[in-house]
Amino acid sequence: MFTDGKKYMNKLLMIVLILGVPMFGFGKDHQTIEVKIFEGESKTPFATSNMPITQLPDTFEIDTTMHLGGDEWIILDAKPIEKVAFRKSGKLSLYLTKKKIYQMDPNDLLYSLPTINDSLANVEHADSLENVAVFLEDNWRQFEFLEAKFKSYIGEEFADIDNIYSNHKENIGFNQLHVRKRIPDPFDQAGLIIDDLFTSFEIDKKYDGVAFNSAAGTLVGGFAFETKSGWILWGQKDQKGKIVVLNISQTGQSSLNDMAEKVDAFTQKYSLYIVNWPRLYWGGIDKLGFLKFD
């Protein structure tokens, strides 16, 4: 039952977590979680509830809204963010803001990135999102490995992205963006499999799948592994187990020095490039070493 020290509410608040599909988990420790609800960055909760863990999502990295007293709220942050953590502690803090709708002239809208890929991986229903790596949709194929045979196409894409920087940058954004279409299949001949990642990198953690933050589902054929140096190798494999997309992402613990030698050896062994499209970084065979990415 909710309590409110400021007399903000004097009746039971019904909370409905909207994730698109039901999300259920089976707790091994705390079956009931003390949930404190804060508005914005306030340090004082405006409501507290003891909630069954089965009514809470597996992760708050997926975009989540709540209904409180008839209003729709957006969850900005959660501490801890994963069910596996608040199941152990028995405590969860949610930081919310009321959902607002603004009217703007479309001509005033800016893009935050100079480029994106033209397609996303397919997503399928998942019974659980525990131990799933979650990424923004915009991260898909933004920092990736590709076969060296695409050298000319990469150069053409770089020229188009450079044009966005040169002619379409406004303040902190861009009034246009470049949609990349030249390389739909970055690994159509390489024949890479998951075992190649384990032999090339020091894998410290294996995720059970990959999800985008905008949908409570996992990528079809998705995989993700975190290295001891704090980098995540993630992407998609086909039904035969061959890697079709291989992204790389930083975490708060990423070490460039510890990862550089392994990335360079990997790209040399399999004749690959590593490209960060938004930052116009091009590494790999006959290109920059990974230490130059900073």
Secondary structure, DSSP 8 states (H G I E B T S, - for coil): --B-TTSS--S-----EE-SS------SS-SEEEEEEEETT-SS-SEEEEEEGGGS-SBSSS--EEEETTEEEEEEEEES-BHHHHHHH-EEEEEEEE-------GGG--BSSSEEES----EEE-S--TTEEEE-GGGTTTEEEEEGGGHHHHHHHHHHHHHHHHHSEETTEESS-EEE-S-S-TTSS---BHHHHHHHS-EEEE-SEEEETTSSEEETTEEEEEETTSEEEEEEE-TTSBEEEEEEEE-TT--HHHHHHHHHHHHHHHTEEEEETTTTEEEETTSB-GGG--
